[in-house]
Amino acid sequence: MAIGNTSFDYVIVGGGNAGLTIASRLSEQQSVRVAVIEAGNPYEYTSGNFSSIPGNDVYYNGKDPDDTNPLLDWGFTTIPQAVMLLYTMHVLGGCTALNYMGYQRTTKGALQRWADEVNDQSWAYENVSQYDNKSLSFAPTDMSKRIGNATPYYDTSTLGNNSPLKLAYTNYTQAISTLFSKLLEAVDIMLVHGFTSGALNGSAFLMGTINHTVGNRDSSERAFLRPFLDQPNLSVFNGMLAEKIVFDGVTARAVQVSYSNATKSYLQRTS
């Protein structure tokens, strides 16, 4: 695809969690050119330090349809329901710019069902988990900063290191969390080694996508975009809204985009 004289092998619409992860992986192949189209901008630019502070994760995540942040999200909601509204972001980083930062994985049974349904065992847990580990960099907990009875248990064999996405437990723990943990144990819901080993039975303190070194939220923008921005084969077009994909028969040939200070749309064409 092309804007002006620039051509791309892959154009990714949406610079969110999936889009930026895919973009960074594709750009590791130096022989291909990758573009990302995102309607929003970096969330640090849009809302300053607000989204970067882990303690602010409780804001704009409720069930009230008016509890939105127009700087970050589209304002779309699901049909009325009692639990959550599943907001969608228009920033680089997508929902990882405003979510609760909790990290856990699916179960072995769920992925096995998926593998069986599509008759492809490469989707089985044992085959997929290696790619989960490839993305993670876990920082051990500093217990001197957590209150008593708040020791988290985790399985280090499922947590990578020296990888883009940073994981950690928060230094601050609410006292009610320790009491709730004891309550669960009293009804035989025991503490387990986190929720990263293919089972979700039991209880565990929540692991989060937090950069333990600097104390900031980690997101797909910080983990899978920033480290790759210097790569000459990766281009990011933020502030552009993808309007439609143009097909030539069954082959996608272009993405029509627009942006706020332009009087016309541009087409990114496949080469």
ABEGO torsion letter per residue (X at the ends): XBBEABBBABBBBEBBAAAAAAAAAAAABAABBBBBBBABBBAAAAAEAAAABAAAAABGABABAABBBAAABAGBBBBBBAABAGBBBBBBGEAAAABAGBBBBBBAAAAAAAAAAAGBAAABAAAAAAAAAAABBBBBBBAAABBBGABBBBBAAABBBGBABBBBBBABBBAAAAAAAAAAAAAGBBBBBEAAAGBABEBBBBBBBBBAAAGBBBBAAAAAAAAAAABAABBBBBGBBBABBBBBEABBABBBBBBAABABBBBBBBX
